[in-house]
Amino acid sequence: MKHLELFAGIGGFRRAMDILTNDHIMEFHCIGYSEIDSKAEATYRSNYAIGKDEIVMGDIVNFTRIKKHIKSLPKFDLLTGGFPCQTFSMMGNQAGFEEDRGQMFFRIMDILAIKKPKYVLLENVKNLCNHDKGRTFIRIKNELESIGYRVYADVFNTVDFHLPQTRNRVLIFATKAKVPQSFQFSSKLIAEVFDKKYKETGLAYYETINDVLMQEVESKYFLSERIKPTLLADGSSNFKSRSDINKKIARPLTATMHKMHRACQDNYYSQDFIESHGKINPVDTMTKEELAKLPIRKLTPEEAFMLQGFPAEFAIKARANGVSDGALYKQAGNAVSVNTIYAVLYYLIMNKIIK
């Protein structure tokens, strides 16, 4: 099956399809990709064998501005993309389609209207479903239906697919193929099918954060004595939070985690928790003041990549090609979770929806 990956980032869709191919479930071949961030593309190129005939689209706005560019794309069956989500996120100003990044969905529509692939799989933040009182999602659904697609969607949590991270994302599946009336695009059903299969796949999987955390890391990942009290604080008079460390299921990775927010937003771990594989958790017995005296560190880029289902080698190869830790954290926070995409595609293939 031929695949076009838009807003590729570090290639979460492609990674899932590579593993499906290696697992002999279905053979996928990427005919091209778009990515505007040069550092993300450096990571992408560091980890995938880019075919000589593959179309490197670059900035999708510039690419789709000229129709002959779209027409020149080779025929493909599946379009995927985690289109920019900041404009729909609860963390942003929720400007939606009114902001430039929110317009990226219509660049997808430009390609679909001309190339008419049989299948589409898109990813975005959970809040897309509720944005503008649900009108944004209805607009997306109507746009896809207007050019002949049947549209299905549900919210998927990464932790349900054996990666220890609470990360809710909406996945939108659209197809021009005939679909049985009994077909259900349900995250619950897809997780149940995946539970019976995941140990037989080439995927990485972990049950808690302790299966990801490395025992020894460079000193630069440990918090300074000055910053620990701030990161552990439960907020201020204007902002209250529960800033716990040592969460066995990680909080959602964010594109800005390299900026080190409070522990209510990011993931921090004490060394005794790491060395005991979670058996010792000082959070249960210590005050915040006492915790602040312990060696506490943030995730490494390798660990962040692993929480998204990528091998640590992805970050290592990228770093060897000049990609900074800050850029790697951003890439992990923006990525789609590989296991979730694998599970969805596997379910669609097994149900003969994709064939």
C-alpha positions as CSV (number, residue, x, y, z in Angstrom):
1,M,0.0,0.0,0.0
2,K,1.3,3.4,-1.0
3,H,1.3,6.1,1.7
4,L,1.8,9.9,1.9
5,E,2.8,11.3,5.3
6,L,1.9,15.0,5.9
7,F,3.2,17.0,8.8
8,A,5.6,14.1,9.3
9,G,7.5,15.3,12.3
10,I,9.7,12.3,13.3
11,G,7.5,9.9,11.3
12,G,5.2,8.2,13.8
13,F,2.8,7.1,11.1
14,R,5.7,5.8,9.0
15,R,7.3,4.0,11.9
16,A,4.0,2.2,12.6
17,M,3.7,1.2,9.0
18,D,7.3,0.0,8.8
19,I,6.7,-2.3,11.7
20,L,3.4,-3.6,10.1
21,T,5.4,-4.3,7.0
22,N,8.1,-6.1,9.0
23,D,5.5,-8.0,10.9
24,H,4.1,-9.2,7.5
25,I,0.6,-7.7,8.3
26,M,0.6,-5.5,5.2
27,E,3.3,-4.0,3.0
28,F,3.5,-0.2,3.1
29,H,5.6,2.1,1.0
30,C,6.0,5.9,1.6
31,I,5.9,7.9,-1.6
32,G,6.6,11.2,0.0
33,Y,6.3,13.4,3.1
34,S,5.9,17.0,4.1
35,E,7.7,18.7,7.1
36,I,8.6,22.4,7.5
37,D,10.8,22.1,10.7
38,S,14.4,21.5,9.5
39,K,15.4,19.9,12.8
40,A,12.5,17.4,12.7
41,E,13.4,16.6,9.1
42,A,17.0,16.0,10.3
43,T,15.7,13.4,12.8
44,Y,13.4,11.9,10.1
45,R,16.3,11.6,7.6
46,S,18.6,10.2,10.3
47,N,16.2,7.3,10.9
48,Y,14.4,6.4,7.7
49,A,15.7,5.2,4.3
50,I,14.3,7.9,2.1
51,G,13.8,6.4,-1.4
52,K,15.3,8.1,-4.4
53,D,11.8,8.5,-5.9
54,E,10.3,9.8,-2.7
55,I,8.8,13.3,-2.9
56,V,10.1,15.6,-0.3
57,M,7.3,18.2,-0.2
58,G,8.8,20.6,2.4
59,D,6.4,23.4,3.3
60,I,2.9,22.1,2.6
61,V,1.6,25.6,2.0
62,N,4.1,26.4,-0.7
63,F,3.7,22.9,-2.2
64,T,-0.1,23.0,-2.4
65,R,-0.2,26.6,-3.7
66,I,0.6,25.2,-7.2
67,K,-1.9,22.6,-8.3
68,K,0.6,20.9,-10.7
69,H,2.7,20.0,-7.7
70,I,-0.2,18.1,-6.2
71,K,-1.0,16.5,-9.6
72,S,2.6,15.4,-9.9
73,L,2.4,13.3,-6.7
74,P,2.5,9.5,-7.5
75,K,-0.8,7.7,-6.9
76,F,-1.2,6.7,-3.3
77,D,-3.8,4.8,-1.2
78,L,-3.4,6.3,2.3
79,L,-2.9,9.9,3.5
80,T,-1.9,10.4,7.1
81,G,-1.1,13.5,9.1
82,G,-1.0,14.9,12.6
83,F,-1.9,18.4,11.5
84,P,-0.9,21.3,13.7
85,C,-2.9,21.1,16.9
86,Q,-1.8,24.2,18.9
87,T,-4.8,26.2,17.7
88,F,-7.2,23.6,19.1
89,S,-5.4,22.7,22.3
90,M,-6.6,23.6,25.8
91,M,-3.0,24.9,26.4
92,G,-3.3,27.5,23.6
93,N,-5.6,30.3,22.7
94,Q,-7.9,27.9,20.8
95,A,-8.1,30.1,17.8
96,G,-8.9,27.2,15.6
97,F,-9.4,27.9,11.9
98,E,-8.9,31.6,12.5
99,E,-5.2,31.1,13.0
100,D,-2.7,30.2,10.2
101,R,-1.8,26.8,11.7
102,G,-5.5,26.0,11.9
103,Q,-5.7,26.5,8.1
104,M,-3.4,23.5,7.6
105,F,-6.4,21.1,7.5
106,F,-7.5,22.8,4.2
107,R,-4.1,22.1,2.7
108,I,-4.9,18.4,3.4
109,M,-8.2,19.0,1.6
110,D,-6.4,20.5,-1.4
111,I,-4.5,17.2,-1.8
112,L,-7.5,15.0,-1.2
113,A,-9.7,16.8,-3.7
114,I,-7.1,16.2,-6.5
115,K,-5.5,12.8,-5.6
116,K,-8.6,11.1,-4.0
117,P,-6.8,8.4,-2.0
118,K,-9.0,5.7,-0.7
119,Y,-8.1,6.1,3.0
120,V,-7.2,9.0,5.3
121,L,-6.0,8.8,8.9
122,L,-5.5,12.1,10.8
123,E,-4.5,12.9,14.4
124,N,-5.2,15.9,16.6
125,V,-5.7,16.9,20.2
126,K,-8.8,15.7,22.1
127,N,-10.1,19.3,22.4
128,L,-10.6,19.3,18.6
129,C,-13.9,17.5,19.3
130,N,-15.1,20.3,21.6
131,H,-13.5,23.3,20.0
132,D,-16.0,26.1,19.2
133,K,-18.8,24.1,20.8
134,G,-18.1,21.2,18.4
135,R,-18.5,23.2,15.3
136,T,-14.8,22.8,14.3
137,F,-15.1,19.0,14.2
138,I,-18.4,19.2,12.4
139,R,-16.7,21.4,9.8
140,I,-13.9,18.9,9.3
141,K,-16.4,16.0,9.0
142,N,-18.5,17.9,6.5
143,E,-15.5,18.9,4.4
144,L,-14.4,15.3,4.1
145,E,-17.9,14.0,3.4
146,S,-18.4,16.7,0.7
147,I,-15.7,15.0,-1.4
148,G,-17.0,11.5,-0.9
149,Y,-15.5,10.2,2.3
150,R,-17.2,8.3,5.1
151,V,-15.8,9.7,8.4
152,Y,-15.2,8.0,11.7
153,A,-13.5,9.3,14.8
154,D,-12.8,8.5,18.4
155,V,-10.4,9.5,21.2
156,F,-7.5,7.3,21.9
157,N,-5.3,7.2,25.1
158,T,-1.7,6.2,24.6
159,V,-1.6,4.3,27.9
160,D,-4.2,1.9,26.5
161,F,-1.7,0.8,23.9
162,H,1.1,-0.3,26.3
163,L,3.0,2.9,26.4
164,P,3.0,4.4,30.0
165,Q,1.8,7.9,29.1
166,T,-1.6,9.5,29.6
167,R,-2.1,11.1,26.2
168,N,-5.6,11.6,24.7
169,R,-5.7,12.3,21.0
170,V,-8.6,12.2,18.5
171,L,-8.0,10.0,15.4
172,I,-10.1,10.6,12.4
173,F,-10.4,7.8,9.8
174,A,-12.0,8.5,6.5
175,T,-12.5,6.2,3.5
176,K,-14.1,6.1,0.1
177,A,-14.4,2.3,0.3
178,K,-17.7,0.6,1.1
179,V,-17.9,-0.1,4.8
180,P,-20.3,-2.6,6.5
181,Q,-23.0,-1.0,8.6
182,S,-21.7,-3.1,11.6
183,F,-18.3,-1.5,11.5
184,Q,-17.3,0.4,14.7
185,F,-14.3,2.7,14.9
186,S,-14.0,2.4,18.7
187,S,-10.8,3.0,20.8
188,K,-12.1,0.4,23.3
189,L,-12.6,-2.3,20.6
190,I,-9.2,-1.4,19.0
191,A,-7.4,-1.6,22.3
192,E,-9.0,-5.0,23.0
193,V,-7.8,-6.4,19.7
194,F,-4.3,-4.9,20.2
195,D,-4.1,-6.5,23.7
196,K,-4.2,-9.9,22.1
197,K,-1.5,-9.1,19.5
198,Y,1.1,-6.6,20.8
199,K,3.5,-9.1,22.3
200,E,3.8,-10.8,18.9
201,T,4.8,-7.5,17.1
202,G,8.0,-5.6,16.5
203,L,6.7,-2.8,18.7
204,A,8.3,-1.6,21.9
205,Y,6.0,-1.8,24.9
206,Y,6.2,-0.9,28.5
207,E,3.8,-1.2,31.4
208,T,5.1,1.6,33.7
209,I,7.6,4.4,33.5
210,N,10.2,2.3,35.3
211,D,10.5,0.1,32.2
212,V,11.7,3.2,30.4
213,L,13.8,5.1,32.9
214,M,17.6,4.5,32.6
215,Q,19.5,3.9,35.8
216,E,22.4,6.2,35.0
217,V,22.2,9.4,32.9
218,E,24.4,12.5,32.4
219,S,24.4,15.0,35.3
220,K,22.8,17.7,33.0
221,Y,19.5,16.0,33.3
222,F,19.3,16.5,37.1
223,L,17.5,19.5,38.5
224,S,19.6,22.2,40.2
225,E,19.2,22.9,43.9
226,R,17.8,26.3,42.9
227,I,15.1,25.2,40.6
228,K,13.7,22.2,42.5
229,P,11.6,24.1,45.0
230,T,10.0,26.0,42.2
231,L,9.2,23.0,40.1
232,L,7.8,21.0,43.1
233,A,5.7,23.9,44.4
234,D,1.9,23.4,44.4
235,G,1.4,26.8,42.7
236,S,1.0,30.3,44.0
237,S,-1.9,32.5,45.1
238,N,-3.1,32.8,41.5
239,F,-2.4,29.3,40.3
240,K,-2.9,26.1,42.4
241,S,-1.7,22.7,41.2
242,R,-0.7,19.3,42.4
243,S,3.0,19.0,41.5
244,D,3.8,15.4,42.1
245,I,6.9,13.6,40.9
246,N,7.4,9.9,40.3
247,K,4.2,9.2,38.3
248,K,4.3,5.6,37.2
249,I,2.2,6.6,34.1
250,A,3.7,9.7,32.7
251,R,1.8,12.9,32.1
252,P,1.4,13.9,28.4
253,L,4.6,14.9,26.8
254,T,4.5,18.5,25.5
255,A,6.4,20.2,22.8
256,T,7.7,22.7,25.4
257,M,8.8,20.3,28.1
258,H,12.5,21.4,27.5
259,K,11.5,24.7,29.2
260,M,10.8,22.8,32.4
261,H,7.4,23.6,33.8
262,R,6.1,22.8,37.3
263,A,5.9,19.1,38.1
264,C,2.1,19.3,37.6
265,Q,2.8,19.6,33.8
266,D,6.0,17.7,33.2
267,N,7.6,14.5,34.4
268,Y,10.3,14.4,37.0
269,Y,11.8,11.4,38.9
270,S,13.8,11.0,42.1
271,Q,16.9,8.7,41.8
272,D,15.8,6.4,44.6
273,F,12.5,5.8,42.7
274,I,14.5,5.0,39.5
275,E,17.0,2.7,41.2
276,S,14.4,0.7,43.1
277,H,12.3,0.3,39.9
278,G,9.5,2.1,41.6
279,K,9.5,0.2,44.9
280,I,10.7,3.2,46.8
281,N,8.6,6.3,46.3
282,P,9.5,9.2,48.7
283,V,6.4,11.1,47.6
284,D,4.4,8.8,49.9
285,T,6.4,9.8,53.0
286,M,8.1,13.1,52.5
287,T,7.1,16.8,52.4
288,K,7.9,18.9,49.4
289,E,10.7,20.5,51.3
290,E,12.2,17.1,52.0
291,L,11.7,16.0,48.4
292,A,13.6,19.0,47.2
293,K,16.7,17.8,48.9
294,L,16.7,14.5,46.8
295,P,18.5,14.0,43.5
296,I,15.6,14.6,41.0
297,R,15.9,14.6,37.2
298,K,13.8,15.2,34.1
299,L,13.3,12.7,31.3
300,T,16.1,12.3,28.7
301,P,15.3,12.7,25.0
302,E,15.8,9.0,24.6
303,E,13.2,8.3,27.3
304,A,10.8,10.8,25.8
305,F,11.1,9.1,22.4
306,M,10.5,5.7,24.1
307,L,7.3,6.9,25.7
308,Q,6.0,7.6,22.2
309,G,7.0,4.1,21.0
310,F,10.2,5.0,19.2
311,P,13.5,3.3,20.0
312,A,16.0,5.3,21.9
313,E,18.3,5.0,18.8
314,F,16.1,7.5,17.0
315,A,17.2,10.2,19.4
316,I,20.8,9.0,19.4
317,K,21.1,9.1,15.6
318,A,19.5,12.5,15.4
319,R,21.9,13.9,18.0
320,A,24.8,12.5,16.1
321,N,23.5,14.6,13.1
322,G,23.5,17.8,15.1
323,V,20.0,17.8,16.5
324,S,20.0,19.4,20.0
325,D,18.3,18.0,23.1
326,G,15.8,21.0,23.1
327,A,14.7,20.1,19.5
328,L,14.5,16.4,20.4
329,Y,12.2,17.2,23.4
330,K,10.0,19.3,21.1
331,Q,9.8,16.5,18.5
332,A,8.9,13.9,21.1
333,G,6.1,16.1,22.4
334,N,4.7,16.7,18.9
335,A,4.9,13.1,17.8
336,V,2.1,10.6,17.4
337,S,2.3,7.5,19.5
338,V,3.5,4.7,17.3
339,N,1.7,1.9,19.1
340,T,-1.6,3.7,18.8
341,I,-1.2,4.1,15.1
342,Y,-0.1,0.5,14.7
343,A,-3.2,-0.7,16.6
344,V,-5.6,1.4,14.5
345,L,-4.2,0.2,11.2
346,Y,-4.0,-3.4,12.4
347,Y,-7.7,-3.3,13.4
348,L,-8.7,-1.7,10.0
349,I,-6.7,-4.4,8.1
350,M,-8.0,-7.3,10.2
351,N,-11.6,-6.0,9.6
352,K,-10.9,-5.8,5.9
353,I,-11.7,-2.0,5.9
354,I,-8.2,-1.3,4.6
355,K,-7.2,-3.9,1.9
